[in-house]
Amino acid sequence: MAPQNLFMDIIETGDSFLVHADVPGAKDEDVELKIENGMLALRVTREQTRERDVGIEHRRERFFGELKRTIKLPSNADQDNATATLEGGVLSITLPKLDAAAPGKKIPLVTSK
């Protein structure tokens, strides 16, 4: 069957960003999350199973294979402190917001003698 989409909701709260993705039937070991260069990459793999010696298969519509989705994260998302949970077929990722008062890293000035 042709690959399906990974549908996501991205919600901004006062102190974090929440990403919810529907991954019905996925187990923890089926899900891979990576954050790199301001991008969140999600990959879900579902192995195809066959019921042997049960009967004739008339229709097979459930998705099996690999789904991928990559989204750009907001610049003030704290990528180093992201957390994720998988419950009831919904993957939830929480990214705290960075402190707005400190938008960058302070660089100390080294004086030459």
HELIX and SHEET records of a PDB file:
HELIX    1   1 ASP A   28  ASP A   30  5                                   3    
HELIX    2   2 GLN A   79  ASN A   81  5                                   3    
SHEET    1   A 4 MET A   8  GLU A  12  0                                        
SHEET    2   A 4 SER A  16  ASP A  22 -1                                        
SHEET    3   A 4 VAL A  90  PRO A  96 -1                                        
SHEET    4   A 4 THR A  83  GLU A  87 -1                                        
SHEET    1   B 3 VAL A  31  GLU A  36  0                                        
SHEET    2   B 3 MET A  39  ARG A  46 -1                                        
SHEET    3   B 3 GLY A  65  LYS A  72 -1                                        
END                                                                             
